[in-house]
Amino acid sequence: MRVCLAGAVFDFTLPRFLLLPGCLAIGCLAARGGEPVVPPHTTLQPVKLAKQSLAGRPVRIAADPQGGFLIAEASDEETSQAERAIPWLTDDLASTLPGHRGKLLEKWKDNTPRPRIGIPLRFLRFTDPDGDGVFDGKPLAAEPFKPAPEAPSAAICCVGKTVLLAASPNGWVIPTPDGKPTRLLDGFGLHTVTAGHGTQGLALGPDGRLYGVTGDQGFHFTAADGSVRSLPDQGCAFRMEMDGSGFEIYHRGLRNPRGIVFDASGNAFTVDAGSASGDPPRLIYLVEGGDSGWRLGYWALAGQRGSLELPKSHPQPWDAERLWETAGKSGAAYGVPPVAHLGGNPVAIAAHPGTGVLESEAGRILVCDDRADPSVSGILSLSVVPDGAGMKLADTRHLATGLTATDAVFTWDGRLLIADGPGKRLLTLDAGEHTFEVAAAKEAASLASQDFDAMDSKKLAGLLKHADLRIRLLSEVALSRKPDALAKFGEAIASSNPIERRHGIWGTGILARCGRGAPLPVTDGFAAIPEQETRVNAAKALVRLLKHTDAEVRAEALRMLADGPNRMAREADPLHPELNAKLGPVLAPEELPLAALLADESPRVRYYAAIAIGNLKAAGLYGAVCDFLTANNNADPYLRHAGAFALQHMVTSPLMLTGLENHASPAVRLGAAIALRGIGTADAAAFINDKDQAVAEESVRSVTDLDLPDSRLVVGFLLDEQPLRKWSPFAWRRIVHNAFRAGGPENAARLLKLAGNPSVPEDVQLETLRLCLQWKEPAPVNSLTGRWSPLPARDPAEMKSSLTAELVRLSKTGKPVRDEVEKLAKAHELKLPDPPSATPPAPGK
């Protein structure tokens, strides 16, 4: 890299892991004079706002199809988070239900201030009714928006005229500009210690569903069908129908995701913030059933060791096993790796919709990097391309530097609207006549304000090939509600235009899933009755595409089939045989060419074939999935995920997975271990004795992470092996903690035998003795996972008896192990014998 400073030219190479932060700082040198740097042929202009219409800083923005924009605004007031000790930390970690938080706030109301308490959050709609170029903001609705006071994060988006927004603890839908808000979500934001890690993104997905991302403040609520949706210690991507039904956790293990976007191929992405413990921010490809590895407890173990009375050097899984690493570098196999690491402080993500700004930005993803100082902040532009079954970062550059952007969205007429949070202002990046697809952008601005449901099916079908992705999605969803939707989607599928064809497949997928068009955001209280014939016919149309010559068509057809057929065809009704003829034929998964597609030349096809097998519960393809995992041999982590997903969801009993313990392929055994983790029963311990180290450690990891009481003792038995196996450093800790949590005199003896054992790492010996010290009253927070997981009080005699038997041997251990043994002996009122003398006594003495 060549840089000119003070007239001198310097050539140097930045380390790869510093490349993005370094490039950003260097790229901003020209902006130190106070003016942002933007691409040629573009101008950056402030949006004129009426006086006092924007009182706080904009944290999220959305383009209003009526010509204005919407803003989620937060106050600048923040309580310093410099104090590292949080006295209510254990109470907060124990907050796993919505009612817990209120009790916590009441209990600690007179104690140390909580971070960001008292920050007001408002949702505003900005319009220019008189056309003078000055936008005036008014509250989107006076009631009932009452976000939690310690949750300044928000999400806001428009789907046609419908406004969707969220701020912990709720999510709302406003069907029309003058409509009444209806609550869509509830029970978000269980924790106060991760202030701001709430819902920060909502978007319309390619399948006509609403997708969102939320952080590790967690959620817990009961869905309309009576089922419980709970994820109290991690963030996730979720999806649901536009009326709030069918809520699903899509991708878990996120920390603080800053928005969600889809590219033109329907792939979903987010950026996740680093935890300040050494891990970088990450660009994440969101996939069904995926896990990015983060848990709230890891933050507590890394940043709150004092509050938890832990040693300063106490490790936690996130860093010790590098769960945040890219492909091939993580110590765990159950998750999917991030696409790439990013520098700086990414706070928002946007995707080019196909029209707007410059042609050079088409198909790219934008990331707002806010480092507080404008001179080292800006907007990154990323090119992300397929890589096997996953994605990779092809190149990175800056779209703009020298400004602190907290969010950015494309307006309908092709400009980029930028929120400058610290400056409490909005900016537009405009390419004027150089705007990419300028005519289509102008048309999109005109179409966006119209009622798509009022358009006829011919017009909607024609818009499936529009240059703007947003117009295509709105047309696809509206077309799905028309009587001739299946025929129109069929015509689109037959098109030679790959964009039009893709939307035809997605629209057909909506029909296969719902049995009619996508649900309206707000209904009269009665759900639409699915049409079984429509479901089956749509599924048949998708099945025909599985032999298409275009691999992407095969992949998308599988993707849609994976979503619907298990909801698509009801079993025959013995009480009403006259109705059975109207149900149409049942699509049995075994009758589809899924086994052949598992060996397709395209990795994406193979990936979606495995996901489909899992969702369709195609148990008959058990052997084919094992062959699929064997062929991949852990080379592609996304294919490994898909194979494990298939095994987890297709089996009728965990015994079908534990029975693979003698399979010749370690990749199959690893896939089975991951699948058992997903099921979450005691069988997760089935592979702890596997001859392959990675498989055995993955099984131990599952038992520990899930804190499975019925499997702790089995893991503890590993300490009886002679000689002891050479486990990785953190696997040692997992085994020790399982024995400790299992309790009983046998495990007390097992743990004490580790002290002074030369084959056991010294730090593990010290950790073992630390746990032995709290044998009687274990700490309520699991010090390996950071989860609130209290154990009952135990009889100290269990430990004292074993300690008495080991005192002589333990007295011979060296420092610092002996120091800890001495503490343990003192706690049990025992005297540790003096260590043997280093030199023999002199004769006669």
N, C-alpha and C positions, 0 to 999 in steps of 0.2 A: 504494500500500500504506500502511495506517495502523497506526502502532505507538505504544504508550503507554510512555514511559520517565520514571521519576521524577516522575510526575504530569503530564507534558507530552505533548501529542499531536503526532506528526510525520507528515506526508504526503510520500511520495517514491516514485519509480519506479526499480526496479532494472533495469539493463541485462539484456537477454534471456539473455546467456551467463552471467550471475551469478545468475539467478533461483533456480535450485535450491539452490546453496550458501547464498545469502542467506536464502531462506525457511527452510531447515533451521536456521540459526543463530538466527533470530528466533523460530521455532516452539519452540525449546528454552529460551527465556528463563524460562518458567514452571517448568522443571525444574532451575534452578540451586540450588534449595533441597535437592536430593538425591533427589527422588522423580520417577520417570518419569511422563510424561503419556500417558494412553491414552484411547481413545474412551469416551463415555458408555455405560453399560450393560455395560461390561466390567471385569474385574479382572485384575490382574497379580500372580501368586503364584509364589514360588520352589518348585521341585520338591525334595522332601525326598530327599536322597541319603545313603546309609550313609557313615559316617566313612571318609575316605581312599579312597573308591571312585573319585574323580575327582582325579587327582594333577596333571594339566596343564590346559591350556585346550582346550575343545572347539572344533574347527575345522570339523567337519561332523557333522550329526545326521540320523537317519532314524527315522520312526515304525515300530515293530515291530507287525505285525498281531496278535501275541500279547498286546498290551497294554502293552508296555514301549517301549523306544527303543534305538537303537544310536548310538554316538558314535565318531568318529575324534578322538583326543586327542593333542595335541602338547605338548612341554615349553615352558616360558617362556624357556629358554636361547636366546639369540641372540647371535651375534657382530656387533658394530657394522659397518655398511656405510658408515661415514663416509669410510673411505679410498677415494678415487676410483680410484687406480691399481691395476690388477689385472695383475701380472706374467705370469700364465699365460693372459691373454686370448686370444692367438693360438692357443695350444694348445687352448683350449676351443672356439673357433670352428671349429677343424679336427676336432673330435670329432663325427663323423657316423655312427659305428657303436657299438654297445653296448660293445665291447671297448676303445674309445678312452678312455672315462671312467676306467676302472680304471688305465690306464697314466698318465693325467694326474695322478690323485690320488697315485699312487706317486711320480711325478717331483717333485711339488711338496709332498710331505708335511711337509718341514721349513721351508717358506717361509711367507710371510704367510698368516694364517688365512683360510680361505674363509668366506664368509657362511653362517651357519646350519649349519655342520658340527657333527655330533654331536647333532642334535635327535632324540630318540626319538619314535616315532609308534606309538600303540596303537589297536586297534579293540576296543571294549567293548560288551557287551550288558547293558542294565540291566533288571532284572525285579523284581517285587514278589510273590514266591511266597506269602508269608503274609498278604498283603492289608492290611498295617498302614500303607500309604501311604508307606513308605520304600523307595526303589529302591536295589538293590545292583548294582554293576557288576563284571562279570568279563570277562576277555579272551575275545574271540570265538573265538579259537583260538590255542593257544600257538605253533604252527608251521603253515605255513612263511612267515608274514608277516615279511619282512625288507626294509622299504623302504630306499631309498638314504638314507644319513645326511644328505645335504644337501637332501632333498626333503620338507619338512613338509606339503605339500598332500596332500589325499586326497579320495576320493569314496566314498560309501556309499549304498546304496538297497535297498529291499525290493520284490520282485515276488512277491506272495503270501508264501509261507513261504521263498522263495529270497532269500538275501542276496547282493548283488553289491557288491564293493568294489575300490578301486584306489588304489595309491600307487606312484610310480615305484620300480622299473622294471616292476612287474607289475600284473595285475588278476586277481581271483579270484571264484569263484562257490561258494556254500555252499547246496546244494539244499534242505536241511532244517535245523531248529535243531540237530540232533545229527549232521548230515552231515559228510562229509570235504571239506575245501576242494579245489577243482580249479582249476588255473591256466587262465585264460581269455585273458589278454593277456601280452605280454612285450616287452622292448626299448624301454620308454618312459624318458624322462629322460636324454637324451644329454649335456646341458650342465649345468655347475655354476654358471655366472655368473648365471643367472636362477633362483636358488633359490626354490622354492615355485611355480614356473609349471608344475606338472604337471597330472595329471588331477584335476579338481575337480567333476565332475558326471556322474551316470549316471541314466538315466530310461527307462521303458518308453514306446515311441512308439506312435502310433495304428495303425501297420502291424504291431504285434506284435514289433518288433525292439528291441534295446537300443541306445540312443543315449548318447553321452558327449561331453564336451569336455575337451581337454587343451591346455596352454599351450606356449610356444615353447621349452621344453626339448626338444621334438621326440621322434621315435621312429624305429626301424628294426627290422623283424622279417620273418621268412619265414612266410607263412601255411601252413595245413595243405595247401593245394593246390600248394605250391611257389612261389607268386608272392611277390614282395617288396613290402612295404608300407613306404614310407620318406617321411618329412617332417621333415628334420633341422633346419630353421631357422624354423619357424613353428608356431603352434598351430592346432587345427582342431576341428570337430565331426565325429564319426565314428559309424558305425552298423554293426551286425552282428546275426546271428541270436543267440538266447539261448544257443546252445551254442558261440558263438565263431566260427562259420563265416561266410563271406560278408562279411568286414570291408571297409568302404568309407570313404574320406575323403568326407565329405558337404559340408562348408563349410570353407574354409581361410582363412589370413591373420589368425588371431586371435593376440592377445598373451598375455593371462592371463585367460581366461574363467572366471567364478566360478559355474559351475553351468549346468544346462539345464532348461528347463520347457516344457510344452506347454499351450496353451489348449484350450478345449472344441472348437475347430474343427481341432485338430491342428497348429496353427502352432507352430514351435519358436523359442525365444528364449534369449539369454544376455546377461549384462553383461560387458563387457570393460574391464579397468582401463586407465587412462591411463599413459603412459610417463614422466611427469614432465618432458617436454620442451615442455610447453605444450598438448598435446592433452588434451581432457577424457575421462572415462570414457564408455562408449557402451552404449546398449541396442541389441542386434543381432538382427535377424530372420534366422534361419538358413535358407538355401535350398540345394537341391541344386546342386552345382557353383559355389556362391558363393565369393567371395574378398573378405575385408575389408582386404587390403592390407598387413598387418604382416609384417615379417621380422626375425629376431633381429639381423641385422647393423645395422639402423637404431638399435637401442639402443646398440650398440657405437660407432657413428659419432656419436651424440648425447652419450653420457655418458662415453666412454672415448677422447676425442680424444688425450689425453696418452699413453695406453698405445699408441696407434697412430701416434704422432708426426705428428699432423695439426694444422693451424692451428686456433686457437680458434673462428674463424668458419666452419669447414668445414661446409657444409650437407649434409643427407641427405634422401632422397626423401620420407620420412614427413611431415616438416614442410614442406619446400620445395614439395611438390606437394599438401600438405594432404590426404593420402590418408584421413584420419580424418573428413573433413567429411561433412555430411549431403547429401541429394540436390541436385545441381546446383552444388555448390561445390568439388568435388574437381578436381584437375588431371588425373586419370586416368579412363579409361572402363572398364577391364577389371574393376573391382570393383563390388560392390553397396554402397550407402551404409548407415550405421547408421540406425536408426529415429529416434534422438534422442541428444543429449548429456545426461549426468547430472552433477550436482555431487558433491562429497565424495569418499568412498572406498567405492564399492560392493563388497562382499565376498561376497555370496550373493544368490540369486534364488529365489523361490517363486511358485507360481501357485495361486489359489483353486480347489479341486477341485469346487466346486458345492455343498458343504455346509460349515458351520462359521463361527465367529465371527459377523460381522454381514452382513446382506443387502447393505449398502452396499459390501461388498468382493467380492461375487460377480462373477466374470468378470475380476477385476483381477490384476495382477502385483505382487508385493512385492519390494522390494530392500532388503537390509540395508546401511546406510551406517555404517561403523565408522571414526570419525576419532580413535580412542583416548580422546578426552575425551567422557564421556557427555553433557555439556551441549550438545554440538553434533553428536551422533550420533542415530540412530534408525532407523525403518523407513519407507521410502517406499512409497506405494501408487499404481500407475500404471494408467491405462486406455489400452489399445492397440487401435486399430480399423483395419479395412482402408482402404487409400488407394491406389487404382488396383490394380496387381498387388502392391504392397508393403503396408507398415503405417505408421501414424503414431501419435504420442502425443497422445491427446485431452485428458487432464488429469492432473495430478500433485498429490498431497496427502500428508500424513503420517498413518500409522496409529498410530505411537507415536514419542515423542521422549524424550530423556534416558536412553538406555541404549545400550551398545555391543554390538550384536547381530552375531555372526560367522556365524550361520546361523539359518534359521527354516523349519519345516515344519508342515504341518497334521496333527494327530493324527487317527486314524480316528473319534474321537467328536466332532470339531468344534472342538477348541481349537487355538491356535497355540503350538507349542513353539519356544522361542527359546533359542539358545545365547548366553550372555553370556561371551565368551572371556576378557577381562581379569579378570572377577569369578570365573571358574572355577565357574560355576553355570548351571543351567537354569531358565527361567521359562516359565510358561504364561499366555497371554492367553485368558481364558474369558468368553464372553458369557452363560453360564447359560441361562436360559429364553429369552433373546433370540437364541440361536444360530440362524443361518439354516438352514432345513430341519432343525430339531432332531430330528424323528422319523427322517428319512432318515439323519442322522448317527449316531444310535444304532443303526440297522439296519446301517449300514456297518461300525461297530465290531464287531458280531456276525458279519457275513459275512466280514470280513477274516481272521479266525482260522480259517476253514473251508478245506477242500481243494476248490478250484474244479473240479479235474479229476474229482472224485468226484461232482459234481452232474450231474443229467441235463440233456439238451439243452433241455428245455422250461423248466426253471428258469433256465438260463443265458440263453436267449433273452429271457426276461422281464426279466432284469437289464440288458439293453442300454438300457433307458430309465431306469435308476436315476439319482437326482439327483447322485450322486458319480461323477465322471469315473474315479476309480481303480477303483471297482467295475465300471464299464462296460468298462474296458479288460481287466481280469482275466477278466471273463465272455466278452468277445469272443475272447480268446486261447484260453481253455479250450474254448469252443464250436467253434473252428476244428478241434479235434482229434476232434470227434464225427463218426460216419458220416453223419449227416443235416445236417451243417453248412451245405452249400450251400442246402438247402431252408429252413433256419431263417434264414439271412442274407437269403434272398430275401423271406421274410415281413417281416423288419425293413425292408427297402428299400421294400416296399409300404406301410409304415405312414405315417400322416399326421403322426407325431411326428418332427420333423426331427432330434432327437438320436438316436433309435433308428435312423432311416434312415441317418444318417452312419456309425454303427457297423456296420450291415449292409453298407455299401459297403466299409469298411475290412476287415471280416472276409472278404468275398469277395475282396478284394485279396490277403489272406494265402494263400488257396487258389490264386489265379492265380499267385502267385509261387512257392509251395512245392510245389504239387501235392498237398498234404495239410496238416494243421494245422501251426501254428508249432512248431518244434523244441523239445523239452524242454531245460532248462538243462544237464542232464548225461545222457548216453546210455550205452549199453553198449559204445560204441566203433564201432558200425555206424551209418552215416547211414540215415535213412528213405528208402525208394525212392519218388521222386515218382510220382504217378499222373497220367499224361498226360491222361486223359479228364477228370479233375477240373480240371486247369489250363485246358483248352480251354473247358469248360462254364462255369467261373468267369469266364473272359475274355469269353465271349459275353454273360453276364449284365451285365458292366460295359459292354460295347459298346452294349447296348440302352439304357443310361442316358444316352448321349451326346446323345439328342434330348429329354431330360427338360425340362419347362418351368421347373424350378428351376435357376438358374445354379450354385448351390453343389453340387447333385447332379452336374451336368455336370463341374464342376471336380474334385470328389473322384473321380469315375469315371476321368477322365483321369489324375489323380495315381496311382491304383492301376494303370491300364493301362501307364503309363510305367515302372512298376517291374517288370512281369512278362513280357509277351509275348515279349521276345527270349530269355527263359529258358523260355518256356511250351511252345513247340511244336518238337519235333525234326524234322529233315529225314528223309525216307524212308530206310530202311536197305536198300541194294541186296543185302546178304548175307542178310537175313532178311525177305523180302517178306511172309511170313505175319504179321509183326508190324505191318506198316504200316497195316493196316485198323484196328488198335486205337489208333493214335496220335491219331485224330480229325483234323478239318480244321485246316490251318495258317491262322492269322489274319494275313493279309498287311496290313501297315500301310496300303498304298495303297488297300485296300478299306474303310478306316475314314474317316469324314467329317472327317478332321483338317484338311484345307485350309479347309473351311467354318468349323471351330471357331477357326481362326486369326483369323477376322474376327468372332467372337462379340461380342455387346454387352457381355459381362462381361470386364473386364481379367484376372480370375483364370482364367477359362476360356481366354482367349487365351494366358496365361502357361503353363498346364499343357499346352495343346495343343502349344506349341513344345518344351517339355521332353520330352513324349511322342515327338515326331517325332525328336528327337535320340537318345533311348534306344532307340527302335525302329529306328534307322538307316534311316529312310524317305527314301532318296535321291531318290525320285520326286517329293518335295514341295520340292525345292530352290528352284524358282521361287516357290512359295507363301511360303516362309520369307523370301525376298528382298522380296516384296511386304509381308509382315508388318513387317519392319524399316523399309521405306520409309514405311509408314503411321504407325508409332510416331515416326519422325523424332527419335529420342533423347529424346523427352519423358519417358518412364517408364523409369528405369534398370533396373527389374526386367524389363520387357519386352525391353529391349536385351540384358540378360543371357540371357534365355530364347532370343532369336533367335540370339545368338552361340553359345550352348550347342548349339542345334539344328544350326547349320552345322558346328561342330567335330566332332560325333559322327555326323552323317549322311553326310558325304562319304567317298568311297572313296579319294580322293587329294587331297593339298594343292593340286593343280592346279585343282581345282574351286573353290578359294577365291582363288588368285592370279589366276584368270581373271576375277574381279570387279573388277579394277583400273580398268576403264573403265565400270563401272556408273554410271548417272546420279545415283544417290542417295548422298550422303556417309554416310548412316546405314548403308547396306548395306556400303559399303567399310569403315566403322569396325567393323561386326559381323564382317566377314571378317578384319580385322586382329586382333581379339580372339580369334577362333576359331583363327587360326594360332598365336597365343601359347599357347593351350591345347594344341595339337598339339606345339609345342616343337621344330620343325625349323628349318633355315636359311631356309625359306620365310617365316618371321616377318618378314623384311626386305622383303617384297614391296611394301609400301605406303609406304616411306620417302620416295618422291618424289611422293606424292599432292598434288594441288593444294589439298586441304583441310588446313589446318594441324593440326587435331585428329587427323585420320587419320594424317598423316605422323608426328606426335610419338608417337602410340600405337604405331606400328610401331617407331620408334627405342627406345621404352621397353621393348618386348618383347625386342628383341635384347639390350639392356643388362641387364635384370633377369634374363633366362635365361642370360646370359653365353654366347652362341652363337658359338663360334670361327669357324664357316664364314660368319658374317654380319658380323663386325667390319669387315672390309676394305670391304664394300659401304657400310656406314655412314660409314666414313672418307672415301669418295669425295665425300660431301656437302661436305667442306671445299674441294673443287675448283671448286664452283659460283662463278660470277662474275656479278653480285655475290652475296655470301653471303646466304642466306635469313635473315629475321628470326625466329630461333627464340626460344622462351621461355627464361628464364634457365637452368632446369635441363636443358632439352633440349640447350642448348649443351654443358653438362658431359657429358651422355651421349655426344654425338658425339665430343667430345675424348677421352673415356676409351676409346671403341671404337677410335679411331685409335691411341692409345697401346698398347692391349692387342694390336692386330694386329701392331704392330712393323714393322721393315723400314725401309730408308733413305727410301723414298717417304713414309711416315707421319711420320718424323722431320722431313722437310722441310715437310710439311703443317702440323704442329703449330707449328713455329717461325715460319711465316708469319702465324700468328694474333697473335703478340706485336707490339704497335704498330699493329695494324689498328683504325682508329677505329670500324668497324662491329661489332667484337666487344666485349662488356662487359669492363670492366677486371678484374673478379674472375675471369672465365673466362680471360683472358690470364695472370693470376697462377697459376691452377690448372694451366694448360697448362705453364708453366715449372716448376712444382713437380714435375709428372710427368716432364718432360724431365730433371730432375736425378737421377731414379732409373731412367733408361733402362737402364743396365747391369744392375742388380739390382733389379727391381721388388719392391715390398713384397708379401708373400704374401697379405695381406688386401686385397681389392678396396676401395679407398677411396671408391667411389661407392655400392656396395651393402652393404658390410660383410661380405661372404662370404669365407670362406677359399677362395682361388682363385689359387694360385701360378702364376707364369709362369717359363719358363726364363730363364737369364742370356743377355744379348744383347751383341753386339759394340759397344763404345762408339764405334768408328769410324763407325758409322751416324749417330750424333748429332753427332760432332765434325765430320764432313765437311759436314753441312748447316749447322751453327753457323758454321763458318769462312766459308761463302758468304754468310751473313746478318749477319756481325758489324758491318759498316759501317752497314747500315740499323738494326740493333738499338741501335747506340750513340746513335741520335738519339731513342730513346724517352724519355719522361719518367718521373719517379718515380711509383709504386713499382715499375713494370715494369722499369725499367733496373736497379734494385738486384738483382732476381732474375736478370736476364740476366747481370749481372756475376758472380753466384754460379755460374751455369752455365758461363760462360767460364773461370772459375778452376778449376772441377772438371775441365775438359778441357785445362788448362794453356795457355789462350789469353788474350791480352790484349785487353780491350775498348777500342777507340779512344776517345779523349777526346771528349765530346760537343761539338758545334759551339758556339762562344761565343755567349752571349746578345746581346752588343753588339759591333759591329766595333771592332777595336783603334784607338787614337788614331793620328793621322798621325805617321809617323816612328818608331813603336814596333813 
